[in-house]
Amino acid sequence: MVVRVVASSALPIDLVAQVQAAVPGTQVEVPAAGHAGFAGVNLSDADALVSLLLDRIDAALLERAPNLRVVANCAVGIDNIDVGAATAAGIAVCNTPDVLTEATAELAFALMLAAARRIGEGERLVRAGAWTGWALDQLLGVGLTGKTLGIVGFGRIGQAMARRALAFGMRVLHADPRDDAMLDGRAVTTAPVPQVTVDELFAVADVVSLHCPLTPTTAGLVDTRRLARMKPTGILVNTSRGGCVDEAALAEALNAGRLFAAGLDVYAGEPAIHPGLLASERVVLAPHIGSATTETRTQMAQLCADAVIAVLSGRRPANLVNDVVIR
């Protein structure tokens, strides 16, 4: 029986050559360009899938792939995959952690700077030919040195963001929604970054940056109540997942002047963006490019290739999410 690998998108590596060199005779299917998805693909004899966060790998898709052994997701987040259904079917799920940490932290820091210093507004002013020259009160922003950055989710990317902020002269706090009940209002020192509850973080931080996965606990985490706790000079940065933010509530807070600015790279209904956010001058909008460097995207694709080759060769892959499948 021929082993078959199906990728939903073109990749910045030669997946065909790598897989066939490691597992001779394997049939490897990769779109020539862009993202094709799995909707129109016969998966009845597929052994491995290489997916993007655009692909919903749910129970219905898994039923179409009874021979499937591994899903290699070209992302660190796995909210597009029903991991429980995959585990029940004995299918390994792999992701691509570590390699996108620095790139995503760089983008989050850039969004924070751009929002604080109103760079988007300034560029639009210049490009429109409306800039009339230097003025003392023109596009006054918020200084960040000495201010407090609150990080929600203190994993690899959150910690990389903290390192940058500390070097920038900022104070840093972090919160983990899973630990709120345990903390019960008490700060825990994780030198040099104390941990507080999520609500306390929103109340004291000058900038709140989201670096948490999208889970039932974090869905809609930034809502009307938490936005109301933020300072009117506060800034929200989101490079995690759009579903962590109530976008209508954020737009309302910004347009009412109860929040200074926001820097967003992710959206709940991508590629659609809430019209209130599009209308706000104080929002810096990026098109989900947190990991979009040539080096990072190539490394992500390589981790997917490595995972597929490992499973097809009978070995345990390095980035196995559901480790109960392969011991």
N, C-alpha and C positions, 0 to 999 in steps of 0.2 A: 504494500500500500504506500502511495506517495505521500510524504509529509508536506503539508501546505501551510504557508505563512502569508497572512494578509495584512497589509498596512493601509490605514485610512487616508494617508497623506504622503506626499512627496517628502523626503527626508534629506538633510544635508550630509548624509553618509551613503556609501554604497551598501545598502542592506542586502541586496541580492548576492553580491560577491562574498560578503562576510558569512552569511548563513550557509550558502552553498559550499564554501570552503570548509566550514566546520562540520556540516551535516550534508555530505554529498547526496545529490538527487532530490533535494528539497525544492519544491515549487514555491517561489517567492513572488508575490504580487504587490507592486508599489505603483501608485499613480504617477504619471509622467510629470505632473505639476499640480500644485494646489492641494486642496482637501476634497476628497471624494466621498468620505464617509463609508458606512457599511449598509446603508438602507437598500441599495439595489444589488448587493453582492450575495451570491450563494455561499453560505458559510457551513453547509452540511458536512463538509469534510475538512474544515479548517482546524489545524492543530494549534496555531498561535495567531494572536491579533496584536498589532501595534496601533494604539489608539492615541487620540489627542483629547484634551479636555472638552472639545466640541462634541465628542462621541458619547452618547448615552449607552453605557453597557449595563443593561438591566436584565431582568429575568426573561423577558420576551426575546431579547437578542440571544441570550445564552441558550434558549430552547432551540434556536435556529442553528446552533453550533454544538451538536452532541459530542463531537470528538475533541473539543477544545481543551487544551492543557494549560495555556498561559495567556494572560492579557498583560502586555507591557504598555503602561500608560506614560506618555511623554509629558509628564507634569509631576510636580511633587504632591499636589492635591489629588484626592481620589473621590471627590464628591460626585463625579460623573459616573461612578461605578457602584453597582450594588454588590458590595464586597460579601455580604452575607449570602446572597444567591450564588456567587462564584464559589465561595467556600463550600457551600452545601453540595455543589456539583463537582468538587474536587479540583477546581481550576485555580492555579496560582495567579495572584495579582501582584504586579511589580510597579514601582514608581521610580522617580528620578530625583532623589533628595541630594543635598550637599552642593551639587554643581551649580545650582542657580542661586545660592545663598547671597553671594556678594553682589551679583548683578541686580537682584531684586532689592537689596538694601540700598544700593546706589540710586536706583530709581525712586524709592520711597524718600530718600534724603533729598533728591533733586526736586520732587514734588513739594516737600516741606519748604524748601528755600524759595521755589517759584511762587508758592501761595503766600508766603510771608512777605516777600518783596514785590508782589504784584507784577511779576514778569510777564505773564500772559496779557494782562491789560496794557502794559507798556509796549509790548510787541505789536498788538493790534493798533495802538495809537500811532506808532511809527509807520506801519505798513499802510495805514489808511491816509497817510499824508496829513494827519491832524495835529502832529506835534509841532508846537510853535517855539520850542526852546526851553531851556532850563528855567525852573520856577521853584521857589523855596518850599512850597506846599504841594508839589506835584507828586501824586501816587505815593503818599506816605504809607509805609509798610510797618511791619512788626519786627523788631530786633529779636534774635534768638539766643545770643550769648547770655548766659545766666538764667535763661528761662527753663521751664520744666517740660520734658518730653515724657509722656505716658505711653507705654507700649503694651498693647493688649495681645498676649501670646508671646511667650519668651522662649521660643524654640530657636533654631539656627538663624533664621532671618531676623527675628526680633533682637537677638543678641548682637548680630552684625550691625543692626541699626543703632543699638545702644553704644557700641564702640565708636561709631562715627559721631554720635551726639556728644559723648563724653569728651572726645578730642576737640569738639567744637565749643567746649565750654558750657555745655548744658548740664542740668541736673536731670537724672533719669529715674523713673519709677516703672514698675511693670505690674501687670495683673493677669491672672489666669481665671477665666470664668468657672473652671472646674473647682477652684480652690476657695471660692467666695464663702461658702458655709463654714469651712474650716477656719478661715481667717477671722470671721466675725468681727470685723472692724479693726483687728490688730495688724500692724505692719510687721512684716518679716524681713529682716535684713539679709539681702543676698548681695554682699559687698561687691562692687560699689552701687548696686542697683536694688533698692528695697522693693519688696512686694507688698501691694495694698489690694483692697477689693476693687472690683471694676467701678462701682459707684464712686468710691473715693478718688480713684484715678481721674474720672471725668470731671470731678469737682476741682481738683488742684492743678491739673496739667494745663500748660499753655498750648501744647500740641498733643493730640491723641493720634497715634499711628497704629493701625490694625495689622497684625501679623498672625492671626489665628485661622485655623481651618474652618470651613463652613460645616457645621454640625447642627443638630437640633438645638443645642445649647446656645450656639452663637448666631443662629439665623435671626435677623432683626435685632441684634444686640444694640446697635446704635439706633435708638428710637426717640420719640418725642421727649420722654422723661429724661433720658440720659443727655440728650442735646441741651435740655433746659438747665442741666447741672454745669455745663461748660461756661467758661468765661466769655463775655461778648468779644474779647480779643482773641478767642481761641481758634485753633486750626485743626481740622480733621484730615488725616491722610489715610487712604485705603489702597493697599496693594495686595490684599488677601483675596476675598471673594465679594462680589457685589451684594450677594444675599445677606451679608452681615450688617448691611445698612438699610434702614427705611428711607429710601431715596426721596419720597414725597416730604417726609418730616425734615430731612436735611435741606431740601430746596426751600421749604417754608422758613426755616431758621435763618438761612443765608439771605433770602430776599427780604426778610423782616429786620435784618441787621442785628440779630441776636447771636451771630457767629461771624467771625472776621472773614474766614476763607476755608476752602477745602481743596485738596489735591487728590484726584481719583484716577486710578488706572483700571478699575474693574467695576462692572455694573450688573445689576440683577438680571436684566433681560438682554444681555449682549447679542447683537451689536446695538440694540435700541438703548437710548439714554433718556431718562426722565426729562420732559420738556422744561421743567422748572430749573433743572441743573444746567441745561443748555442756555437758558435765558439769563443765568446769573453771571455777572462779570467777575465775581470773586471765586469762581471755580476753575481750577486748572484741570483740563481733561486730557488724559492720555489713552491711547487705544490698546490697552492690555499688553504692554510691552515690558513688563517687569523683568523677564528673563531674556529679552530680545537683544542679546549680543551674539555675534557670530560664534565666539568661543563657547558660550553657554549652551546655545541651542544645539551645537554640534555634539557637545558632551552629553546632553540629554538624550539625543538620538542614539548615541553610542551605548549608553546605559540600557536602552531598550533592546538594542541588538544583542548586547551581552546577556540580558535576561532571557531572551528567546533562545539563544544558542545554548545557554546553560540548561534550561528545562528540556529542550529537545535532545540534549546529550545525556540526560539523566542525572544532572547535577543540580544542587541547590543554588538558585540565583542570589545575587548579593543584596538586592533590595526587595525582598519578599514581604509584602504587607500582611498577608494572611498565613503566618508561618505554620499553622496547624495542617496545612495542605501538604507540605514537604518537610519532613524531619531530617 
